[in-house]
């Protein structure tokens, strides 16, 4: 049983829709992350939050909008996505950001853009 | 050139074989090295974590880091069908930003 829970597990949306991905961690961690995993490509870091403050935005298009209301919850708001945004979106957490902090992942949301 | 190179496979071995999974990297600032296992339709699960050079053993798994060659390995002894998964290497320097390899898909046949 993972300490990082992501919902929904699957999402199909049109290019004009607005939807949100949710992540909750039960590990008492202070850092949370969003990653994108596409077929045959390495995981790509999108955003990093530390104690609800965004500390890294890895050149992600503005159609992805993160929100971290507290240290246990992380959202990714989606609007006017493109077909190339279809991927597995993974949330992770660690005790703190920075080195020597192994990250623990949820099972992801499989996103398909029609 | 990618910062981390990992052969995507697939790698197919018989049950009981010793498996060797490898990654090479180009950034000499990397000091923290991890291996994750990802089953189908699941998120990555941390398997091994090492700092700097040397070996680390945990049950049937051994992680090796050779910083002089910029080369890391994961060995799986007495491989089982339940080891069938994608194995991701990941590493970071002092920034903490994890850089992942593409992942190697392993199939262990009964």
Interface residues (C-beta under 8 A of the other chain):
Chain A: X2 X4 X6 X40 X41 X42 X43 X45 X56 X90 X92 X97 X98 X99 X100 X101 X102 X103 X104 X105 X106 X107 X108
Chain B: X2 X4 X8 X31 X32 X34 X36 X41 X42 X43 X44 X45 X46 X49 X51 X88 X90 X92 X93 X94 X95 X96 X97 X98 X99 X100 X101 X102 X103
